[in-house]
């Protein structure tokens, strides 16, 4: 009975097979699962939803991930690198609009990695000193010794998605990259006093059992934010002809993460289905909106590099208006900082 699995997940007594059954839920079982996840989310967080702005400031990358539009082998696209002044201005606009955090994201850009990551550290310090908005750094994999320096520069969070904890699948997705090194990014960041985000990709050909392993590992590592996003095939990549799946498995993953790890932040990303997918993700138990992107700034998304950006549908005003219509409210700056402080007190550092 799925209701037994839901109860076991909420009681902390579910095993891998039970998690996989929940991840395969369909029909009325799926509705039961989402209702339980919403109930848990509402008990833990009420109707407040935190909001993050996405500043993808460099689309240059030395890596060659099979699924990624910005992989180095995709030579037919225009790449950009924003200046520090532009990044500071974008972050200031987000803060003025009441957004809780600026997610400063880049590919593994050799120019930012040069001279001990000097370019990256200067950007983070500038946003901290000139704007003062909480900062998530998403710069790719870094050496262990860099994490204290990232924290000193002003980063509050470090995001690094494993995508899968299936080693064989990882080796086919994140080509030429170390599984252990990427897993350690989360541990090293928390050891340095940062909060950590991990993420999984859904629709890479993995089984429900594989997704169960990934969810359990992400949560048990202690990451304060965990996410799932559906794979979207990208032109110019080896996976461009893969048949895309709908978001059902992602929504089930969001609900299962909420039941297993009730106190974590779980994003509803606008990067997969744009604004059309916001309600379904919140209804499955998400409590953060990520990938809010201002229009007219020539900024890209990741999974969908153009979707809903140019038309302003991912703008702050549009997203906050929709939240209100759906019966949620944006979390305040004080609430977000309080959440971060409470986690830091319980962190390893
Ligand atoms: S997923 Fe990240 S590391 Fe991999 S190719 Fe894309 S930008 Fe680079």
Boltz pocket constraint, residues with backbone or C-beta under 6 A from the ligand:
constraints:
  - pocket:
      binder: B
      contacts: [[A, 60], [A, 61], [A, 62], [A, 63], [A, 64], [A, 65], [A, 68], [A, 69], [A, 70], [A, 71], [A, 72], [A, 106], [A, 107], [A, 108], [A, 140]]
      max_distance: 6.0
